[in-house]
Every structure is written in structure tokens, then in C-alpha cells.
Amino acid sequence: MEKTDETGALRRAPSQKRSQERVERMLQAATALIEEGGSDAMRMGEVAERAGVSIGSLYQYFPDKGAIVRTLAERYNAEGRACIAEGLAGVRDMDGLLRAFGGLIDTYYGIFLAEPVMRDIWSGTQADKALRDIDLRDSRANGELLAEAWQRLARNNDGDDIRRKAFLVMSLGEATMRLAISVERAEGDALVADYKAMALREIGNA
């Protein structure tokens, strides 16, 4: 079955278990190659060889390496949204929201530092319109998760204002992480700490 969404990721969605396992091997192979040399150096032939599939089979699912990268980006985003939803699900008061969101910032930064593939993908976001679109949709979705918890607990319960601010907080968070991993570690840590203080102050003042 052909995928028709705008991400430009999978050319066709695998429906059978064997096909799903084959696609998973392709993505694992691409992940390993990106870890070793970055996405710019990755070649489709190398992905096929490492995954143990023919180049024709690879192209059945991924029209180019950009589609592989975007598929991996969507996967990281889905994992991130699940983490945010879980982290915010139990908050019952504003102090709890601030603690939970501050913890999520620390967790997300730790993942950025630990995952070379994630760093590689998001370092190239500004040069790839499809990745920028994915990033924008992800920030909106994450903003809605934050806004849902924020609106329940805020003194000023202006839904439109909170949703707009939550979207901004999440968008700035993504930008901060990309900036932080592009500079020396000490400066990156300080930038993330500054963002965290600003975001929590904005949320707490609502």
C-alpha cells in the first residue's frame, strides 16, 4: 500500500511481517551507518548491503536516503511525544507541572547527547524542507500536550494564549537543543539551563 503523506518517508508501508522485518533491518543498517560516518556519507548501496537486501528491495520502500532519514526522524519524534505524554500525565498542580517539564528538558537533552543519529538528523533540519516540516508538526503536537496540562493548572485559563505559548516553548526547546549540540559542551549545558529557566518561568507565571 502506497503512503501518501507529505513526509516523503516510506514509499510503501510494509503490510506483512516479513516485509516489516526487512524494513526494520534497513532502518537498523542506516542507523549504524549514520552513527559511524553521518548521514551525508551514507549511501543507499551500503544500507542495502548491511541490511542483507537487494538495492531494488531497498528502493521499493525508500526512494532515496532522505526518505530513510525522515523515517528515522518520525520515529524519534513519536518516541519523544510518548515520553512527554507520560511525563505530563500525572501532574496535579503547577509545582508538579514545573518539576515534570523541567525533568523532560533534562531527559531530552540527555537523549540528544547520547544519540548520534538524533544529533545528525536534527543538525541538518534547516537544510531540508521536509525535515523542517516534520519538526514544525512535532513542535505543534508537543505544544498541544504541554498546553493540555498547562491550561488545567494555570490561573489565567486563556486557552488560545496558552496553546500559542506552549507551541513557542516547544519550538524554542528544539532550537535550543540543536544549538547546544553545535557548541562546546560547557556552553551547551549553560544554554539548556538558560532555556529551562526561561521556559519554567513563563509556565509558572501563567
Buried (B, 14 or more C-beta within 10 A) or exposed (E): EEBEEEBBBBBEEBEEEEBEEBBEBBBEBBBBBBEEEBBEEBEBEBBBBBBEBEEEBBBBBBBEBBBBBBBBBBBBBEEBBEBBBEBBEEBEEBEBBBBBBBEBBEBBBEBBBEBBBBBBBBBBBEEBEBBEBBBBBBBBBBBBBBBBBBBBBBEEEEEEBBBEBBBBBBBBBBBBBBBBBEEEEEEBBEBBBEBBEEBBEBBEEB
